[in-house]
Amino acid sequence: MATQESESTKPTVSNGEVSSNGTAATTDGQTVQTAENAQDHQQQQQAPNAWQVIKGVLFRIFIIWAISSWFRRGPSTPDPNTPAGAPRVPSRNLFPKDSLMDLYVYVSQEEVFTDFNNTDELFWFHRDLVYGDWTTGESGDGCYQHYKELDIPEKMQQNGSLYIHVYFTKSGFHPDPKRKGQYRRLATVHSTRMLNKFKRRKFLKTKNLLTGETEADPEMIKRAESHGPVEIISHWHPNLTINMVDDHTAWVKGSVPPPLDQYVKFDAVSGDYYPIVYFNDYWNLQKDYYTINETLTKLPLRLNYCPLSLWRWQLYAAQNARSPWNFLPEDTYEQSDEDQDSVKVALLETNPYLLGLTIVVSIVHSIFEFLAFKNDIQFWNSRQSLEGLSVRSIIFGVFQSLVVLLYILDNETNFVVQVSVFIGLLIDLWKITKVMDVRLDRENKIAGILPRLVFKDKSTYVESSTKIYDDMAFRYLSWLLYPLFGCYAVYSLLYVEHKGWYSWVLSMLYGFLLTFDV
């Protein structure tokens, strides 16, 4: 497996959606504008914990298992488009094992490359690579490396794009179709990819609600006023690996399981498939990307060529597979870049035995969590008497769930988290119907239009001593919590920046609930 690690001497910028509070970072004389949130407590979003990382890993293990099950299935079904419904014929790799290949790598601003005679755009040429060879190369693992610093085109500094065009040809052939004697379609494999990566920078206009002042960088405030609340910025990472998958599976066209079908390309005439060229940037952490701006003069690029086994390629393909929630916008459900990085860092830095133990414990925790949820529903569904149960705690739980839901909506949290909290709120509301008598009063309507909801304590609760102790417990608790709540509200108003009064109320309530774990 080839990993890419950026050099410590290269400028780095924290990416993703960032607030307007920014600082300027200088590395080797090159100043890169960064955007870091100076009020971490405002967003109240902590780094993913171990449980969140393990859930992501388990989800990917499930995808890998699903892909493997496709390979174990029976023969393909007949194709109705073929004569007499004859079964599809398995194909073969157009590049046999141990074929000699030449590698051509071009870097261009054009997405469709045709200028093969321009030597300035030929980034790397390597002759006589052996397909499927794992013993040659600089380190004896079949890998080769090439490093070069690129001049930054003017369009790149203005959010332009730069593309890499990779061609593998059988030895002696050339990728230029205009060279009739040297070009051969079935002897040429081509793949293209954008080298730079566009990311959103989100400006959060926060201020002290009493003074109107902010600690945000004045330059970032100007950019927010000129570019709007969201700015699209081009970023760069200096490392990329070109993998040629060592695979000679007899794939059947139309029966390649997803997401592998995105990479296996068949020739329309012969029916055989081309070798799989995979651009591997999985180990490029988001923190190692940096902004492309007017201060940069050179773009370092280190390319690695390595063979890749079919099994490892399946792992990478599963990791990069699109979420099954494909009916949602791409940026709604997909894990954030920080979540992806947490999984990578856990795999790289965690002791394998500790990681395995954590996975086992997480699976057991998931089972117990499901059983607790099931028992909670069964308990409230079958409960007849409320003696010994606190009705006020159920009502307060609804308030807590509502505050959390409104807070995460205001801070644009991940869609799955929003759905999870919303379902929890619905369950808490359902519990209200189990501890109180709820009915519609159609005689005393609200504004003469809407029926009025009437809540009444159940007789089993009123007639028991539980109500007395319930009222007493909440009264004594309020003597302690109300002063603390007032102090926290004043502190949040004086020292914390907010988007507005609505955000202050939600942030204050949410922070108080978390701090004192009410």
Helices and strands as residue ranges (DSSP letters): E 24-27, E 30-33, H 40-43, H 50-71, G 83-85, E 100-108, G 119-121, E 122-130, E 144-151, G 156-158, E 163-170, G 185-187, E 188-194, E 197-202, H 218-227, E 230-236, E 239-246, G 260-262, E 277-280, G 286-288, E 290-291, E 298-309, H 310-319, H 330-333, H 337-349, H 352-382, H 391-410, H 415-435, E 436-446, E 450-457, H 459-462, H 466-495, H 501-516
